[in-house]
Amino acid sequence: MTSPKKGLPLVSIPAALKSPRGFGTPPKRKKTKKGSNKEEEISEDDDDDEEESEGVIPEIVTNRMMSRMGVSVGAPLFIGLLFFPFFYYLKVGLKIDVPTWVPFIVSFSFFGSALLGVSYGIVSSSWDPMREGSFLGWNEAKKNWPVFWQSIWGRSGKK
């Protein structure tokens, strides 16, 4: 069935509301043994759980990383956004002629430090679920930076 306008096919509403493929957990696979008359189903759950648990970050560590990223990104971003009304007040309210490049450089530096705050938020948190880590996370960052760079350079070198 096509639409009266432009010959477009009509899509039923229930088809549009189905969950898309590729999202969610994959179905459990069953394996059958060859060589026997009777088919025996062997679950591969044990192997899958070991492989999946190696690459999974514990939830407490993820929450720790997110809170650190919130602070290390949010503070410079907020300060950088506060400079726009400040420069507007200088120019309009106090009639001070501020060169155009000054707000650009200030916003660029604060937004750039907010971007670096994403990486610092990740490496400054303790990756050990049992240990909280320090307030600023400098010791954790010194320990985690080499692992972080190794994971980046190690993946790009395997092409």
DSSP file with accessible surface (Angstrom, degrees, kcal/mol):
  #  RESIDUE AA STRUCTURE BP1 BP2  ACC     N-H-->O    O-->H-N    N-H-->O    O-->H-N    TCO  KAPPA ALPHA  PHI   PSI    X-CA   Y-CA   Z-CA
    1    1 A M              0   0  190      0, 0.0     9,-1.6     0, 0.0     2,-0.3   0.000 360.0 360.0 360.0 135.3    0.0    0.0    0.0
    2    2 A T  B     -A    9   0A  94      7,-0.2     4,-0.1     1,-0.0     6,-0.1  -0.821 360.0-103.9-119.4 157.8    1.4    3.4   -0.9
    3    3 A S     >  -     0   0   27      5,-4.2     4,-0.6    -2,-0.3     5,-0.1  -0.477  27.5-124.4 -73.8 146.3    0.6    6.9    0.2
    4    4 A P  T  4 S+     0   0  132      0, 0.0     2,-0.5     0, 0.0    -1,-0.1   0.813  96.3  71.7 -63.5 -24.9   -1.4    9.1   -2.2
    5    5 A K  T >4 S-     0   0  164      1,-0.2     3,-1.4     3,-0.1    -2,-0.2  -0.793 121.1 -21.0 -95.8 127.0    1.4   11.7   -2.1
    6    6 A K  T 34 S-     0   0  193     -2,-0.5    -1,-0.2     1,-0.3    -3,-0.0   0.598 101.2 -87.6  61.4  11.2    4.7   10.9   -3.9
    7    7 A G  T 3< S+     0   0   50     -4,-0.6    -1,-0.3     1,-0.2    -2,-0.0   0.820  73.4 162.4  64.4  29.4    4.1    7.1   -3.9
    8    8 A L    <   -     0   0  103     -3,-1.4    -5,-4.2    -5,-0.1    -1,-0.2  -0.621  41.7-112.3 -81.6 140.7    5.7    6.5   -0.5
    9    9 A P  B     -A    2   0A  95      0, 0.0     2,-0.4     0, 0.0    -7,-0.2  -0.459  27.8-123.4 -71.9 142.0    5.0    3.3    1.3
   10   10 A L        -     0   0   98     -9,-1.6     2,-0.5    -2,-0.1     0, 0.0  -0.691  20.9-150.5 -83.9 137.7    2.8    3.5    4.4
   11   11 A V        -     0   0  106     -2,-0.4     2,-0.1     3,-0.0     5,-0.0  -0.929  16.8-123.3-110.6 130.5    4.4    2.0    7.5
   12   12 A S     >  -     0   0   72     -2,-0.5     4,-1.3     1,-0.1     3,-0.2  -0.409  19.0-122.6 -71.8 151.5    2.1    0.6   10.2
   13   13 A I  H  > S+     0   0  122      1,-0.2     4,-1.3     2,-0.2     3,-0.5   0.921 108.3  54.5 -62.9 -45.6    2.5    2.0   13.7
   14   14 A P  H  > S+     0   0   89      0, 0.0     4,-0.6     0, 0.0     3,-0.3   0.887 105.5  54.2 -60.5 -33.2    3.2   -1.3   15.4
   15   15 A A  H >4 S+     0   0   47      1,-0.2     3,-0.6     2,-0.2    -2,-0.2   0.874 107.3  51.1 -67.0 -33.3    6.1   -2.0   13.0
   16   16 A A  H 3< S+     0   0   72     -4,-1.3    -1,-0.2    -3,-0.5    -3,-0.1   0.759 107.2  53.9 -74.5 -23.5    7.6    1.4   13.9
   17   17 A L  H 3< S+     0   0  139     -4,-1.3    -1,-0.2    -3,-0.3    -2,-0.2   0.514  81.8 110.5 -91.0  -5.0    7.4    0.7   17.6
   18   18 A K  S << S-     0   0  157     -3,-0.6    -3,-0.0    -4,-0.6     0, 0.0  -0.375  82.1 -98.1 -66.3 150.1    9.3   -2.6   17.5
   19   19 A S        -     0   0  105      1,-0.1    -1,-0.1    -2,-0.0    -2,-0.1  -0.454  44.2-110.3 -70.6 140.6   12.7   -2.5   19.1
   20   20 A P    >   -     0   0   80      0, 0.0     3,-1.0     0, 0.0     2,-0.1  -0.298  33.5-101.3 -70.5 154.0   15.5   -2.0   16.6
   21   21 A R  T 3  S+     0   0  241      1,-0.2     3,-0.1    -2,-0.0     0, 0.0  -0.431 102.1  36.8 -71.5 149.2   17.9   -4.8   15.8
   22   22 A G  T 3  S+     0   0   83      1,-0.3     2,-0.3    -2,-0.1    -1,-0.2   0.341  92.2 104.4  93.9  -7.8   21.3   -4.7   17.4
   23   23 A F    <   +     0   0  157     -3,-1.0    -1,-0.3     2,-0.1     2,-0.1  -0.809  65.8  20.4-107.6 150.5   20.2   -3.3   20.7
   24   24 A G  S    S-     0   0   73     -2,-0.3     0, 0.0    -3,-0.1     0, 0.0  -0.315 104.5 -35.3  90.1-176.3   19.9   -5.2   24.0
   25   25 A T        -     0   0  137     -2,-0.1    -2,-0.1     1,-0.1     3,-0.1  -0.592  65.0-115.2 -83.0 140.8   21.5   -8.5   25.0
   26   26 A P        -     0   0   93      0, 0.0    -1,-0.1     0, 0.0     3,-0.1  -0.387  38.9 -95.4 -71.3 153.1   21.9  -11.1   22.3
   27   27 A P        -     0   0  117      0, 0.0     2,-0.2     0, 0.0     0, 0.0  -0.337  46.6 -96.1 -66.3 151.4   19.9  -14.3   22.7
   28   28 A K        -     0   0  120     -3,-0.1     2,-0.3     1,-0.1    17,-0.0  -0.489  39.9-135.7 -69.7 133.3   21.7  -17.3   24.3
   29   29 A R        -     0   0  144     -2,-0.2    15,-1.0    -3,-0.1     2,-0.4  -0.706  11.7-152.9 -93.0 143.0   23.2  -19.6   21.8
   30   30 A K  E     -B   43   0B 123     -2,-0.3     2,-0.4    13,-0.2    13,-0.2  -0.893   6.4-152.0-112.8 144.1   22.9  -23.4   22.1
   31   31 A K  E     -B   42   0B 115     11,-1.9    11,-3.0    -2,-0.4     2,-0.4  -0.949   4.0-149.6-119.3 134.8   25.4  -25.8   20.7
   32   32 A T  E     -B   41   0B  68     -2,-0.4     2,-0.4     9,-0.2     9,-0.2  -0.821  19.3-121.4-103.8 145.1   24.7  -29.3   19.6
   33   33 A K        -     0   0  112      7,-1.2     3,-0.4    -2,-0.4     2,-0.3  -0.658  23.1-145.6 -83.8 135.4   27.3  -32.1   19.7
   34   34 A K  S    S+     0   0  197     -2,-0.4     3,-0.1     1,-0.2    -1,-0.0  -0.711  74.7  45.2 -95.6 152.9   28.1  -33.8   16.5
   35   35 A G  S    S+     0   0   89      1,-0.3     2,-0.4    -2,-0.3    -1,-0.2   0.415  91.1  91.1  98.9  -3.7   29.0  -37.4   16.3
   36   36 A S  S    S-     0   0   50     -3,-0.4    -1,-0.3     1,-0.1     4,-0.1  -0.935  71.6-134.5-123.9 151.1   26.2  -38.8   18.5
   37   37 A N  S    S+     0   0  178     -2,-0.4     2,-0.5    -3,-0.1    -1,-0.1   0.867  93.9  65.5 -67.9 -36.3   22.8  -39.9   17.4
   38   38 A K  S    S-     0   0  156     -3,-0.1     2,-0.5     1,-0.0    -5,-0.1  -0.771  87.6-129.7 -91.6 127.4   21.2  -38.1   20.2
   39   39 A E        -     0   0  149     -2,-0.5     2,-0.5    -7,-0.1    -5,-0.1  -0.651  24.4-166.8 -79.4 124.0   21.4  -34.3   20.0
   40   40 A E        -     0   0   88     -2,-0.5    -7,-1.2    -7,-0.2     2,-0.6  -0.944  13.9-137.7-111.1 132.7   22.7  -32.9   23.3
   41   41 A E  E     -B   32   0B 137     -2,-0.5     2,-0.5    -9,-0.2    -9,-0.2  -0.797  17.8-168.9 -92.4 124.9   22.4  -29.2   23.9
   42   42 A I  E     -B   31   0B  70    -11,-3.0   -11,-1.9    -2,-0.6     2,-0.3  -0.964  16.4-136.4-113.3 125.7   25.5  -27.6   25.5
   43   43 A S  E     -B   30   0B  46     -2,-0.5     3,-0.3   -13,-0.2     4,-0.2  -0.623   7.0-158.2 -83.3 139.1   25.2  -24.1   26.8
   44   44 A E     >  +     0   0   41    -15,-1.0     4,-2.2    -2,-0.3     5,-0.2   0.153  62.3 112.5 -97.3  17.4   28.0  -21.7   26.0
   45   45 A D  H  > S+     0   0   47      1,-0.2     4,-2.5     2,-0.2     5,-0.2   0.880  71.6  55.0 -59.7 -38.8   27.0  -19.5   28.9
   46   46 A D  H  > S+     0   0  119     -3,-0.3     4,-1.6     1,-0.2    -1,-0.2   0.931 111.1  43.6 -63.7 -44.1   30.2  -20.3   30.9
   47   47 A D  H  > S+     0   0   94      1,-0.2     4,-2.0     2,-0.2    -1,-0.2   0.911 114.8  49.7 -66.9 -41.9   32.5  -19.3   28.2
   48   48 A D  H  X S+     0   0   20     -4,-2.2     4,-2.7     1,-0.2     5,-0.2   0.896 107.8  53.6 -65.0 -40.3   30.5  -16.1   27.3
   49   49 A D  H  X S+     0   0   79     -4,-2.5     4,-2.2    -5,-0.2    -1,-0.2   0.901 109.2  48.6 -63.6 -38.9   30.4  -15.0   30.9
   50   50 A E  H  X S+     0   0  122     -4,-1.6     4,-1.0    -5,-0.2    -1,-0.2   0.920 114.5  45.2 -66.6 -42.3   34.2  -15.2   31.3
   51   51 A E  H  X S+     0   0  133     -4,-2.0     4,-0.7     1,-0.2     3,-0.3   0.901 115.9  46.1 -68.2 -40.1   34.8  -13.3   28.0
   52   52 A E  H  < S+     0   0  103     -4,-2.7     3,-0.5     1,-0.2     4,-0.4   0.867 107.6  56.6 -71.6 -34.7   32.2  -10.6   28.9
   53   53 A S  H  < S+     0   0   81     -4,-2.2     3,-0.4    -5,-0.2    -1,-0.2   0.760  98.0  63.3 -72.0 -20.4   33.3  -10.1   32.5
   54   54 A E  H  < S+     0   0  160     -4,-1.0    -1,-0.2    -3,-0.3    -2,-0.2   0.872 110.3  36.5 -69.6 -35.1   36.9   -9.3   31.3
   55   55 A G  S  < S+     0   0   69     -4,-0.7     2,-0.4    -3,-0.5    -1,-0.2   0.366  94.4 104.1-100.4   6.1   35.8   -6.2   29.4
   56   56 A V        -     0   0   97     -3,-0.4     3,-0.0    -4,-0.4    -4,-0.0  -0.761  61.2-143.5 -96.0 132.2   33.1   -5.0   31.8
   57   57 A I        -     0   0   93     -2,-0.4     5,-0.1     1,-0.1    -2,-0.1  -0.793  30.4-111.3 -89.3 129.2   33.7   -2.0   34.1
   58   58 A P     >  -     0   0   56      0, 0.0     4,-2.3     0, 0.0     3,-0.2  -0.225  22.8-119.2 -59.9 150.7   32.0   -2.5   37.5
   59   59 A E  H  > S+     0   0  149      1,-0.2     4,-2.8     2,-0.2     5,-0.2   0.876 111.8  55.2 -62.6 -37.2   29.1   -0.1   38.2
   60   60 A I  H  > S+     0   0   89      1,-0.2     4,-1.9     2,-0.2    -1,-0.2   0.899 109.7  47.2 -65.9 -35.3   30.7    1.5   41.2
   61   61 A V  H  > S+     0   0    2     -3,-0.2     4,-2.6     2,-0.2    -1,-0.2   0.910 111.3  51.4 -71.0 -39.9   33.8    2.4   39.2
   62   62 A T  H  X S+     0   0   54     -4,-2.3     4,-2.6     2,-0.2    -2,-0.2   0.924 110.4  48.5 -62.3 -42.8   31.6    3.8   36.4
   63   63 A N  H  X S+     0   0   93     -4,-2.8     4,-2.3     1,-0.2    -1,-0.2   0.892 110.7  51.3 -64.3 -37.8   29.7    5.9   38.9
   64   64 A R  H  X S+     0   0   14     -4,-1.9     4,-2.1    -5,-0.2    -2,-0.2   0.918 111.3  47.6 -64.4 -42.6   33.0    7.2   40.3
   65   65 A M  H  X S+     0   0   21     -4,-2.6     4,-2.6     1,-0.2    -2,-0.2   0.915 111.2  50.9 -64.5 -42.0   34.2    8.1   36.8
   66   66 A M  H  X S+     0   0  109     -4,-2.6     4,-2.3     2,-0.2    -2,-0.2   0.897 109.8  49.1 -65.8 -39.4   31.0    9.9   36.0
   67   67 A S  H  X S+     0   0   70     -4,-2.3     4,-1.7     2,-0.2    -1,-0.2   0.915 113.2  47.0 -67.9 -39.1   31.1   12.0   39.1
   68   68 A R  H  X S+     0   0   41     -4,-2.1     4,-3.0     1,-0.2     5,-0.2   0.901 112.4  49.7 -67.3 -39.0   34.7   13.0   38.5
   69   69 A M  H  X>S+     0   0   35     -4,-2.6     4,-2.0    52,-0.2     5,-0.6   0.874 106.1  57.5 -67.1 -34.9   34.0   13.8   34.9
   70   70 A G  H  X5S+     0   0   47     -4,-2.3     4,-1.8    -5,-0.2     5,-0.2   0.915 114.3  37.5 -60.1 -40.8   31.0   15.9   36.0
   71   71 A V  H  X5S+     0   0  104     -4,-1.7     4,-2.1     3,-0.2    -2,-0.2   0.940 118.0  47.7 -76.1 -46.9   33.2   18.0   38.2
   72   72 A S  H  <5S+     0   0   27     -4,-3.0    45,-0.2    45,-0.2    -2,-0.2   0.718 125.0  31.8 -72.9 -18.7   36.3   18.1   35.8
   73   73 A V  H  X5S+     0   0   37     -4,-2.0     4,-1.8    44,-0.2     5,-0.2   0.800 118.7  52.2 -97.8 -42.3   34.1   19.0   32.8
   74   74 A G  H  X<S+     0   0   31     -4,-1.8     4,-2.7    -5,-0.6     5,-0.2   0.880 104.0  54.5 -66.2 -40.7   31.4   21.0   34.5
   75   75 A A  H  X S+     0   0   50     -4,-2.1     4,-2.4    -5,-0.2     5,-0.2   0.969 113.8  38.2 -64.0 -53.3   33.5   23.5   36.4
   76   76 A P  H  > S+     0   0   20      0, 0.0     4,-2.6     0, 0.0    -1,-0.2   0.890 117.2  52.7 -66.5 -32.4   35.6   24.8   33.4
   77   77 A L  H  X S+     0   0   71     -4,-1.8     4,-2.2     2,-0.2    -2,-0.2   0.939 110.9  46.3 -66.7 -43.3   32.5   24.7   31.2
   78   78 A F  H  X S+     0   0  128     -4,-2.7     4,-1.8     2,-0.2    -1,-0.2   0.927 114.1  47.8 -64.3 -43.9   30.5   26.7   33.6
   79   79 A I  H  X S+     0   0   72     -4,-2.4     4,-1.0    -5,-0.2    -1,-0.2   0.919 110.8  52.2 -64.3 -41.5   33.3   29.3   34.1
   80   80 A G  H  < S+     0   0    0     -4,-2.6     4,-0.5     1,-0.2     3,-0.4   0.890 109.9  48.7 -62.0 -37.4   33.7   29.5   30.4
   81   81 A L  H >< S+     0   0   91     -4,-2.2     3,-0.7     1,-0.2    -1,-0.2   0.817 104.9  59.4 -72.2 -29.5   30.0   30.2   29.9
   82   82 A L  H 3X S+     0   0   90     -4,-1.8     4,-1.3     1,-0.2    -1,-0.2   0.740  94.1  66.2 -69.2 -23.0   30.1   32.9   32.6
   83   83 A F  H 3X S+     0   0   58     -4,-1.0     4,-2.7    -3,-0.4     5,-0.2   0.777  88.8  66.4 -71.4 -25.0   32.7   34.9   30.7
   84   84 A F  H <> S+     0   0   96     -3,-0.7     4,-2.0    -4,-0.5    -1,-0.2   0.967 106.2  39.1 -63.1 -51.2   30.3   35.6   27.8
   85   85 A P  H  > S+     0   0   75      0, 0.0     4,-2.7     0, 0.0    -1,-0.2   0.858 114.2  57.7 -66.4 -28.9   27.9   37.8   30.0
   86   86 A F  H  X S+     0   0   98     -4,-1.3     4,-2.3     2,-0.2    -2,-0.2   0.947 109.1  42.9 -63.1 -47.7   31.0   39.3   31.7
   87   87 A F  H  X S+     0   0   26     -4,-2.7     4,-2.2     2,-0.2    -1,-0.2   0.859 113.0  53.8 -68.0 -32.8   32.5   40.5   28.4
   88   88 A Y  H  X>S+     0   0  158     -4,-2.0     4,-3.2    -5,-0.2     5,-0.6   0.924 109.0  48.8 -64.3 -43.2   29.1   41.7   27.3
   89   89 A Y  I  X>S+     0   0  132     -4,-2.7     5,-2.1     1,-0.2     4,-1.0   0.901 110.7  50.8 -63.5 -41.4   28.8   43.7   30.6
   90   90 A L  I  <5S+     0   0   27     -4,-2.3     6,-3.1     3,-0.2    -1,-0.2   0.917 117.4  39.6 -61.0 -41.8   32.3   45.2   30.0
   91   91 A K  I  <5S+     0   0   99     -4,-2.2    -2,-0.2     4,-0.2    -1,-0.2   0.929 130.8  23.1 -76.8 -45.1   31.4   46.2   26.4
   92   92 A V  I  <5S+     0   0   65     -4,-3.2    -3,-0.2    -5,-0.2    -2,-0.1   0.910 129.7  37.2 -91.3 -45.8   27.9   47.5   26.9
   93   93 A G  I  <<S+     0   0   46     -4,-1.0    -3,-0.2    -5,-0.6    -4,-0.1   0.944 131.0  24.9 -75.7 -49.5   27.6   48.4   30.6
   94   94 A L  S   <S-     0   0   85     -5,-2.1    -1,-0.2     2,-0.1    -3,-0.1   0.458  97.2-129.6 -96.1  -3.3   31.0   49.9   31.3
   95   95 A K        +     0   0  166     -6,-0.3     2,-0.5     1,-0.2    -4,-0.2   0.841  51.7 154.5  57.6  36.2   31.8   50.9   27.7
   96   96 A I        -     0   0   84     -6,-3.1     2,-1.2    -7,-0.2    -1,-0.2  -0.849  45.1-130.9 -94.3 127.7   35.2   49.2   27.7
   97   97 A D        -     0   0  131     -2,-0.5    -6,-0.1    -3,-0.1    -5,-0.0  -0.667  26.9-170.9 -82.9 101.1   36.3   48.2   24.3
   98   98 A V        -     0   0   19     -2,-1.2    -7,-0.0   -11,-0.2    -3,-0.0  -0.805  27.4-115.1 -92.3 126.6   37.4   44.6   24.6
   99   99 A P    >   -     0   0   59      0, 0.0     3,-1.1     0, 0.0    -1,-0.0  -0.305  22.0-122.0 -59.7 147.6   39.2   43.2   21.6
  100  100 A T  T 3> S+     0   0  101      1,-0.3     4,-1.2     2,-0.2    -2,-0.0   0.828 107.8  61.1 -62.3 -32.0   37.3   40.4   19.9
  101  101 A W  H 3> S+     0   0  169      1,-0.2     4,-2.6     2,-0.2    -1,-0.3   0.752  90.9  69.2 -71.7 -22.1   40.1   37.9   20.2
  102  102 A V  H <> S+     0   0   34     -3,-1.1     4,-2.6     2,-0.2     5,-0.2   0.962 101.7  42.6 -64.6 -50.1   40.1   38.1   24.1
  103  103 A P  H  > S+     0   0   29      0, 0.0     4,-2.7     0, 0.0     5,-0.3   0.890 114.6  53.5 -62.9 -33.6   36.7   36.3   24.5
  104  104 A F  H  X S+     0   0  136     -4,-1.2     4,-2.6     2,-0.2    -2,-0.2   0.935 111.5  43.6 -63.1 -46.7   37.7   33.8   21.9
  105  105 A I  H  X S+     0   0   97     -4,-2.6     4,-2.4     2,-0.2     5,-0.2   0.923 115.8  48.2 -66.2 -42.4   40.9   32.9   23.6
  106  106 A V  H  X S+     0   0   30     -4,-2.6     4,-2.3    -5,-0.2     5,-0.2   0.952 115.5  43.3 -64.5 -47.6   39.3   32.8   27.1
  107  107 A S  H  X S+     0   0   15     -4,-2.7     4,-2.8    -5,-0.2     5,-0.3   0.913 113.1  53.2 -66.7 -38.0   36.4   30.6   25.9
  108  108 A F  H  X S+     0   0  160     -4,-2.6     4,-2.2    -5,-0.3    -1,-0.2   0.918 110.4  47.1 -61.8 -42.1   38.8   28.4   23.9
  109  109 A S  H  X S+     0   0   61     -4,-2.4     4,-2.1     2,-0.2    -2,-0.2   0.926 116.0  43.3 -68.7 -41.8   41.0   27.8   26.9
  110  110 A F  H  X S+     0   0   55     -4,-2.3     4,-1.8     2,-0.2    -2,-0.2   0.907 116.4  46.3 -71.9 -39.8   38.1   27.0   29.3
  111  111 A F  H  X S+     0   0   67     -4,-2.8     4,-1.8    -5,-0.2    -2,-0.2   0.873 112.5  52.1 -70.3 -32.9   36.2   24.8   26.8
  112  112 A G  H  X S+     0   0   29     -4,-2.2     4,-2.2    -5,-0.3    -2,-0.2   0.903 108.7  49.5 -67.2 -39.2   39.5   23.0   25.9
  113  113 A S  H  X S+     0   0   48     -4,-2.1     4,-1.4     1,-0.2    -2,-0.2   0.852 108.0  54.6 -69.6 -29.2   40.2   22.4   29.6
  114  114 A A  H  X S+     0   0    7     -4,-1.8     4,-0.7     2,-0.2    -1,-0.2   0.897 107.4  50.7 -66.8 -36.6   36.6   21.0   29.9
  115  115 A L  H >X S+     0   0  127     -4,-1.8     3,-1.0     1,-0.2     4,-0.8   0.914 109.8  48.7 -66.4 -41.5   37.4   18.6   27.0
  116  116 A L  H 3X S+     0   0  124     -4,-2.2     4,-2.3     1,-0.2    -1,-0.2   0.786  99.3  70.4 -66.8 -24.8   40.6   17.5   28.8
  117  117 A G  H 3X S+     0   0    5     -4,-1.4     4,-2.4   -45,-0.2    -1,-0.2   0.770  88.6  62.7 -64.4 -24.9   38.5   17.0   31.9
  118  118 A V  H <X S+     0   0   59     -3,-1.0     4,-1.4    -4,-0.7    -1,-0.2   0.966 108.7  39.9 -63.4 -49.7   36.8   14.0   30.3
  119  119 A S  H  X S+     0   0   37     -4,-0.8     4,-2.5     1,-0.2     5,-0.3   0.915 115.9  50.9 -65.8 -42.6   40.1   12.1   30.1
  120  120 A Y  H  X S+     0   0   65     -4,-2.3     4,-2.3     1,-0.2    -1,-0.2   0.885 106.1  55.9 -65.4 -35.5   41.2   13.3   33.5
  121  121 A G  H  < S+     0   0    0     -4,-2.4     4,-0.4    -5,-0.2   -52,-0.2   0.866 111.2  44.8 -62.7 -33.9   37.8   12.2   35.0
  122  122 A I  H >< S+     0   0   47     -4,-1.4     3,-0.6    -3,-0.2    -2,-0.2   0.945 119.2  38.2 -74.6 -49.5   38.4    8.7   33.7
  123  123 A V  H 3< S+     0   0    0     -4,-2.5    21,-0.4     1,-0.2    -2,-0.2   0.733 110.3  59.6 -80.7 -18.1   42.0    8.3   34.7
  124  124 A S  T 3< S+     0   0    1     -4,-2.3    16,-0.3    -5,-0.3    17,-0.3   0.598  89.2  86.3 -86.7  -8.2   41.8   10.1   38.1
  125  125 A S  S <  S-     0   0    0     -3,-0.6     2,-0.4    -4,-0.4     8,-0.1  -0.622  91.2-103.2 -88.9 151.7   39.2    7.7   39.5
  126  126 A S        -     0   0    0      6,-0.6   -62,-0.1    -2,-0.2   -61,-0.1  -0.583  22.9-159.0 -73.8 127.6   40.3    4.5   41.2
  127  127 A W        +     0   0   80     -2,-0.4    -1,-0.1    -4,-0.1   -66,-0.1   0.455  69.6  93.6 -86.8  -0.9   39.7    1.6   38.9
  128  128 A D    >   -     0   0   73      3,-0.2     3,-1.3     1,-0.1    -2,-0.1  -0.835  69.4-150.3 -91.4 120.7   39.6   -0.8   41.8
  129  129 A P  T 3  S+     0   0   47      0, 0.0    -1,-0.1     0, 0.0    -3,-0.0   0.785  94.9  52.7 -63.2 -24.3   36.0   -1.3   43.0
  130  130 A M  T 3  S+     0   0  172      1,-0.1     2,-0.5    -3,-0.0    -3,-0.0   0.594 102.1  65.8 -87.6 -11.2   37.2   -1.8   46.6
  131  131 A R    <   -     0   0   93     -3,-1.3    -3,-0.2     1,-0.1    -5,-0.1  -0.947  61.5-159.6-119.9 130.1   39.2    1.4   46.9
  132  132 A E        -     0   0  131     -2,-0.5    -6,-0.6     1,-0.1    -1,-0.1   0.898  33.5-145.9 -73.5 -43.3   37.7    4.8   46.8
  133  133 A G        -     0   0   26     -8,-0.1    -1,-0.1    -6,-0.0    -8,-0.1  -0.310  28.4 -50.9  97.9 174.3   40.9    6.8   45.9
  134  134 A S        -     0   0   44    -10,-0.2    -8,-0.1    -2,-0.1     6,-0.0  -0.289  51.5-105.5 -84.0 172.5   42.1   10.3   46.8
  135  135 A F  S    S+     0   0  190      1,-0.2    -1,-0.1     2,-0.1     0, 0.0   0.947 118.9  25.7 -64.7 -52.8   40.1   13.5   46.6
  136  136 A L  S    S-     0   0  118    -11,-0.0    -1,-0.2     1,-0.0   -12,-0.0   0.704  98.2-136.2 -85.2 -21.8   41.9   15.0   43.5
  137  137 A G     >  +     0   0    0      3,-0.1     4,-2.3     1,-0.0     5,-0.2   0.719  56.0 140.0  77.1  22.0   42.9   11.6   42.2
  138  138 A W  H  > S+     0   0  148      1,-0.2     4,-2.3     2,-0.2     5,-0.2   0.914  72.3  48.7 -67.1 -40.4   46.5   12.6   41.3
  139  139 A N  H  > S+     0   0  106      1,-0.2     4,-1.6     2,-0.2    -1,-0.2   0.904 113.4  47.4 -65.2 -40.4   48.0    9.3   42.5
  140  140 A E  H  > S+     0   0    5    -16,-0.3     4,-2.6     1,-0.2    -1,-0.2   0.889 110.4  52.8 -66.4 -38.1   45.4    7.3   40.5
  141  141 A A  H  X S+     0   0    0     -4,-2.3     4,-2.3   -17,-0.3    -2,-0.2   0.913 107.1  51.2 -64.5 -42.2   46.0    9.4   37.4
  142  142 A K  H  < S+     0   0  122     -4,-2.3    -1,-0.2     1,-0.2    -2,-0.2   0.868 115.8  42.7 -62.5 -34.2   49.7    8.8   37.6
  143  143 A K  H  X S+     0   0  118     -4,-1.6     4,-0.5    -5,-0.2    -2,-0.2   0.858 119.1  42.4 -78.9 -34.3   49.0    5.0   37.8
  144  144 A N  H  X S+     0   0    8     -4,-2.6     4,-2.5   -21,-0.4    -2,-0.2   0.685  94.0  77.8 -91.6 -18.9   46.3    5.0   35.1
  145  145 A W  H  X S+     0   0   75     -4,-2.3     4,-2.8     1,-0.2     5,-0.3   0.927  94.9  49.0 -58.0 -47.8   47.8    7.2   32.4
  146  146 A P  H  > S+     0   0   79      0, 0.0     4,-2.4     0, 0.0    -1,-0.2   0.917 112.9  47.8 -60.5 -37.2   50.1    4.6   31.1
  147  147 A V  H  X S+     0   0   70     -4,-0.5     4,-2.2     2,-0.2    -2,-0.2   0.912 111.8  51.1 -66.9 -40.1   47.3    2.0   30.9
  148  148 A F  H  X S+     0   0   39     -4,-2.5     4,-1.7     1,-0.2    -1,-0.2   0.942 113.6  43.0 -61.7 -49.5   45.1    4.6   29.2
  149  149 A W  H  X S+     0   0  116     -4,-2.8     4,-3.1     1,-0.2     5,-0.4   0.878 111.7  54.9 -66.4 -37.3   47.8    5.4   26.5
  150  150 A Q  H  X S+     0   0  139     -4,-2.4     4,-2.5    -5,-0.3     5,-0.3   0.903 107.4  49.7 -63.5 -39.0   48.6    1.8   26.1
  151  151 A S  H  X S+     0   0   48     -4,-2.2     4,-1.2     2,-0.2    -1,-0.2   0.882 115.0  44.7 -68.4 -34.3   45.0    1.0   25.3
  152  152 A I  H  X S+     0   0   66     -4,-1.7     4,-1.6     2,-0.2    -2,-0.2   0.961 121.2  36.3 -72.9 -51.5   44.8    3.8   22.8
  153  153 A W  H  X S+     0   0  164     -4,-3.1     4,-1.5     1,-0.2    -2,-0.2   0.832 113.5  58.6 -73.2 -30.6   48.1    3.1   21.0
  154  154 A G  H  < S+     0   0   34     -4,-2.5     4,-0.4    -5,-0.4    -1,-0.2   0.890 108.2  45.5 -66.2 -37.3   47.8   -0.6   21.3
  155  155 A R  H >< S+     0   0  192     -4,-1.2     3,-0.8    -5,-0.3    -1,-0.2   0.887 112.5  49.4 -73.0 -38.8   44.5   -0.7   19.4
  156  156 A S  H >< S+     0   0   56     -4,-1.6     3,-0.7     1,-0.2    -1,-0.2   0.794 106.8  56.9 -74.5 -22.3   45.7    1.7   16.6
  157  157 A G  T 3< S+     0   0   65     -4,-1.5    -1,-0.2     1,-0.2    -2,-0.2   0.598  91.7  71.5 -83.0  -8.6   48.9   -0.4   16.1
  158  158 A K  T <         0   0  174     -3,-0.8    -1,-0.2    -4,-0.4    -2,-0.1   0.272 360.0 360.0 -91.7  14.1   47.0   -3.6   15.4
  159  159 A K    <         0   0  224     -3,-0.7    -3,-0.0    -4,-0.0    -2,-0.0  -0.071 360.0 360.0 -62.3 360.0   45.7   -2.5   12.0
